[in-house]
């Protein structure tokens, strides 16, 4: 199979996997949002930073090293497997002992036992990290789909059953554990690989040398990605954390899905052409334009129609999350651009530069948080938009040099899509405000707004001959 056909096949099966799991997960979240309180979602959101840190420390970037390294054998995979497993046990013990301190920090006594139970997923996931990495390296996303969909179904059944029977926050905890366990069991069943009783220090040193910088970058990224949740959880009520988390989760739904599909395929794909900068730049440019072409209008429409959207999906009790969501949508537009610029550094093996940029960006975030914290939650959210814009220029510095594709050129290629999305969003908002007295039902407003926005954007993209529209049509025709 040619490289292009591999990429298209990967996009297709990654799409099937992510849209399948997200559709199920989103549907279940709608049920849970009606059965549980915002404060209960807030308690789980407070753990996000610790779960993310544990996952980052366990993987240590070594799985990325396996994906990008061309000549591997069972010793490489087995060495990283046993390191991940040992690391997961150590991290779990540390989290177990630190649980009372975490509960004291948030002044939520229940978090002690929640942390100790939920973080068992560290050990469960460590058993299947290598199997997952091997499938990604082989672009075998079809098998990953066969694993992820049943796993989320099993976890969801447990979560809904427990929520319906008034188990509260524990329904979210056990849903996550069951999903991880089901995924690990299936990955072992489908994977033909089994670890050998080998730990090669030389191979470990090679992968760790690359991965340790990604580990520190990942730790920094996890801390600062969750910085707003940490601050809101510390100084505001759990319900406010729940509102913020709900807004962020919905905002990341289209961004995470579309970006993850392309990222999952593009990293191993970019790795195969890492020494051909001309082809790499061309592939990078086309992929980034395609992602923004899908993400920008989606987020703008969701922001414009946020009020009826939240009322339909989550009921009236979640409406305080609407303004949070509208602000966060602007962050979501820039998210894929950050991701793909940093991915170039990983492909080139420059994890040292990756770490350097992460440190610079975190310093910027700290300064902005210190300035905007005094203005409350809204100050923090608007500050996050400013930080995201500044991060774009930081992220493009080295990748622009490697590919001869600097920030100004990337901006020139992406701004037409973003401006068109904003223009269409403005038109949809105008018509929605004029007609909302006629369309008394939220569903009618939502359907009209979405159809109008999609039609206007598609027509405008066709008139202006945007290349991304043709790329997407070609992918659809091939499948």
N, C-alpha and C positions, 0 to 999 in steps of 0.2 A: 504494500500500500504506500502511495506517495505521501510526502510530508504534508501536502495540502489536504489530501483525503483523510489522513490521520487527524489533522486539526479539525476538519469539518465533522468527522465522526465523533471526536472528543467533545466538541461543542454540543452536538446533538444529545449524546448520552449524559453529559454533565447537566444539560438543560432538563432532561427527563428526571434525573436524580433530584436536582435542587428544586425544581418546580413541584415535583411529586411530594417531597418531604415538607416543603414550605406550605404547600396547599393543605396537607394534613395537619401540620403543626399550627398553621394560622387558624384553621377551622376549629381545632381543639382549644386554641387560646381564646377564641370568641366565647366558647362554652364556659371556660374557666373564668373569664372576665365577668361573667354573669353570676357565677357561683361563689367567687372569692372576692375579698375586699382589696382595694388598692394598697392598703397597708401590708397585706400578706404578700403581694407581689413585690412590695418595697423591701421586705426582709430578705427575699432571695436576691434581689438586685444588689443589696449591700454586700453580698458574698462574691459578686462578679469579679472584683479585683483579686481576691484570694484564689478563686478557681482559675482565673487567667494566669496568675503568677505561677501556680503549681503546674499547670499545663506547659508553660513556657520553660520552666526550669527542668521539667522531666525530659522534654524533647531536646532542649539545648541547641536547637538548630541542626542537630545531627541528621535528622530525617531529610531536611533540605539538602544537606551535603550528599546523601545517598542518591537523591533524585538527580542532582546535577553532575555527579561523577560518572564518567563514561564506562570504565572497566571495573566491574564489581564481581565479587564472588560471595559464597556463603559465609566466609569469615567476616566480611564487612557487615553483612546483615546481622549475623549472630552477635558480633561485638556490640553493635549499637543496641540490639534487642536487650541484652543483659544489662547494659548501662542504663537504659531507660527504665527497666524493671527495678533495679536497685535504687535508682533515683526517685522513683515513684514511692517506694516504701519510706525512704528518708524524708521526703517532702510531706508525706501523710503524717508521719510521727511528729514533725515540727508543727504542722497545722493543728494536729490533735492537742498538743501541749499548749499552743498559743490561743486556742479557742476561747478561754475565759477572758483573755485580754481583748480579743476582737469584740466580744459581747460588751465588755466595759467601755470600749471606745465609742460604740454606737448607743450605749445605755439601753441595750435590748438583751435581757438575760436569756431569752429563748435561743439566741444565736449560738450559744455554746454547744448545745446538743445538735443543732441543725448543721453547724460546720463539721462536726465530727462524723456525722452520718453521710452528708452529701459528698464530702471529699473522698469517700471510698472510690468514687469514679476515677480518681488519679490512677489507682492501682489497676482497675479494670481496663482502662484505656491503654495503659502501658503494654498490656499483653497483645494488643492488636495494632500498635503504631507502625511496626515494620511491614505487616501485611498490607496495610493501607498505603504506605509509601511505595511498595513494590507495584501495586495496582496503578498508582498515579504515574510512576515512571514508565510503565508499559502502556499508558494512555487507555487502560482498561476501565473506563468509567461505567460500562454496562454492568460489570460485576458489583461495583460500588453502589449502583442504583438498586440492584437486587438485594443488597444488604441493608441500605439505609431506610428504604420504604417500610419493610416489615418491622424494623427496629422502632421507628417513630410511632408506628401503629400500636405496637405492644406497650410502649411507654405512655402513649396517650390514653389507651384504655384504662391503665392503672390510675393515671392522674384524674381522669373524669370520674371514675368509680369512687375514688377516695374523696374528691371534692363534693360529689353528690351526697356522700355519707358523712359530711361535716368534719373531715379531717383537716380542713384549713390549709395552712402552709405546707403541711406534710404531703399533701397530694402533689405539689410541685417537686418536692425532694425525691420522692420515690418514683415519680415519673421519669426524672433524669437518670436515676440509678438503673432502672429497668431498661431504659433505652440504651445505655452504655453497655450493659451486660448482654443484651440481645445482639448488638452490633459486633461485639468481640467474639461471641460464640459463632456467629455466621461467617465472620472473616476467617476464622480458623477452619471452618468447614469448607469454604470455597477456595481458600488459598492452598496451593500445592507446596508452599514453603514451610519448613519447620526449622527452628533454631538448632544449631549444632552446639555441643558443649565446648565452645571455643571462645576465648577472649584474646584477641590479637592486639597487643599494646601499640604496635606500630600503626596499624589501621585505625585504632581508636584515636591515636595522636593526630593522624591526618584529618579525620572527620571532626574531631573536637577543635582543632586549630581553626577550621572554617566556621564551625558551629558556635563556638563560645562567644564570638562577637555578635552573632545573631541572637544568642541567648540574652546577652546584656541589652541589646537593642529591643528585644521582645519584652524584657522586664520593664524597661523604661516606657515602652509603648503601652503596655498593660496598665502600669501605674497611672499614666497620664490620660489614657483613654477612659479610665474609670475615675479620674480626678473629680469630675463634677458629681458623680454618684456618691463618692466618698464625702465630699463637702456638704452636699445636700442632706445625706444621711446623718452626718454629724450634727448639723446645726438646724435641721428642719425635721418635721414629723415624718414617720415612715410612709404615710399616705402621699406626701410630696415626692418622695423617692419613687413610689409606684407610678405617679403621674408622669414623672420625667422618664422613667424606664419604659412605660407604655408608648410615649411619644417617640423615644429613640428607637425602640424595637420596630414600630410601624414605619418610621423613616428609613430604617436600614433594610426593610423587607425587599423593596425593589433594588436598592443599591447593592445589598449583600448578595442577592440572587444573581443579578446580571454580572457583577464584578467577579463573584466566585466562579461562575461558569467559565468566564474568559481567563481568569487567573489560573485556574486549575489546569487549563489546556495550555496557556501561553508560557508558563514557566518551563515545563519540559520541552515545549516547542522552541522557545527562545534558546534553551540550552543547546539544542542541536545545531543552531546557527550562530553560536556565541562569538565565533571568530570571524564572521562575515558582517562587518558593521553596516554595509549598504543594505543587505537583506534584513538585518536586524532592525534598522531604522524604519524601513518600509513596513515591515510587519507590525512594529510597535505603533507607528502612526495610524495605520488602518484600524488596528484593534482599539486604540484609545478613542478615535473618532466614533467608532461604532458603539462603544459603551456609553459615551456621553450623549450620542444621538438617542439612545434608549432611556438613559437615566434622567437627563435634564427635563424633558417634557413630562415624564412620569411624575417626578417630584413636584414640579411647579403646579401641575393639575391637582395633585393630592393636597398641596398646601392651600390652593384657592378654594377647594371643596372640602376642607378639613372639618368644618362644623357638621354638615349632614353626614359625612363619612364616619366620624366618631360616634354620632348618635345612633346610626344604624348598626355599626359593628359592636360597640361596647356599652351602649345605653347612656343615659343622662349622667350617671355618677362619674363617668370618665371625661366629661367636657372640660374640666380644668386643665386637662393635658393638651387641649387644642392649640393655644398660643405657643406652648413649648414646641410642639410638633412643627408649626409653621416656621419658626426660627431655625430649627434643626434641619429642615429640608434644604436650606441653602448650604449647609455643611455637606450634605449628602452629595450634592452636585460635584464637589471638588474631591470627594473621597477616592473615586477610581483613579484620578490623575495622580494623587499622592502614591497610591499603591503601585501603579505601573512604572513610575519614575524610579522608585526604590527597587523594583523587581530587576531592573537593568543592572543595578549594582550587584545583586545576588547572582545573576547570570554570569557576570564578569568575574565573579569570585572575590569582589571587593567588599567583603563584610566589614572591613575596618572603616571604610568610608560610610557604609550604612550606619554603623554605630556613631560615627562622628556627627552625621546629620541628625540622628535621633537626639543626641545630647543638645545640639544647638536648638532644635525645635522645642525641647522640653524647657529649656531656659526661657524661651519666648512665652511658652504657656504659663510658666510660674509667674512671670512679670505681669502678664495680662490678668491672671486670676487675682493677684494681689491688688491690682488696680480696680477690677470690676466687682470684686466680692462685696464691697461696701454698698453696691446698688442692688443687692439681693439676687434672686434666681434669674430674673430677666437680664440683669447686668452680666451675670456669668454666661448666659446663653449668647447674648450679642458679642461678648468677648470671645467666645469660642469660634464665631464666624470670622472675626478679625484674625485670630490665630491660624485658622485654616487657610486664609488668603496668604498670610505671610509664609506659611509652611510650603505653599506651592513653589515659591521662589527659592526656598531652601532646597527642596527635593529635586528641583530641576537643574541644580548647579552642576553636579558631577555627571548625571546621566546625559545632560545636554552636551557636555564635553566629549563623552564617550561616543555619542551617536551624531555629533555635529547637529544637534537639535535643541537649541537653547530655549529658555523660557519664553522669549518674545515670539519665537516661531511657533511654539506649541500654543501659545495664547491666540495667535493669529488663526491657527487651524481650528480652534475650539470655540472661540467667541461667537462666530456666526450661528452655531447650533444653540448656544446658551441664550443669545439675544433673541433668536426666533422663539425659543421656549418661553422666555419672559413675555414677549409680545403676545403670543397665543394665550398665555395664562392671564394677562391683563384683559384680553377680550372676553375670555370665559368668565372672569370675575364680574365684568361689567354686565354681561347678559344675565348672569346668575342673580345679581342684586336687583336687576330690573324685573326679573320674572319670578322671584321667590314668593311673591304675594299670589302669583297664579298657581305655581307648583307648590301646593300646600304640603305635600309629602316629601320627606327627605330623599326617598328613593327616586322620585321623579326628577328632583334637582340634580341628583348625582348622575343618573343615566344621561340626562340632557347635557350636562356639563362635560362628561367624559366623551360622549359621541361628538359633540361640537369641537372639543379640543383636539381629539385624535384626527378628525376630518380636516380641520384647518392646518394642523401641523404636517400631515401627509401631503396635502395639496401644495403647501408652501415648499416642502422639501423637494417635491417633484418639479415645481416651477424653477427653483433655484439649482436644480440638478445636483443635489448633495450626494456625494459618493457613497456615504454610509447607507443610504436607502437602497442603492443598487446592491451593495454587499449583503444586506439582510435578505433581500429578495432572492439573491443567488443561493444563499444558504437554505432558505425555505424550499426552493425548487429542487435542490439536490436531495432533500429528505421528504 
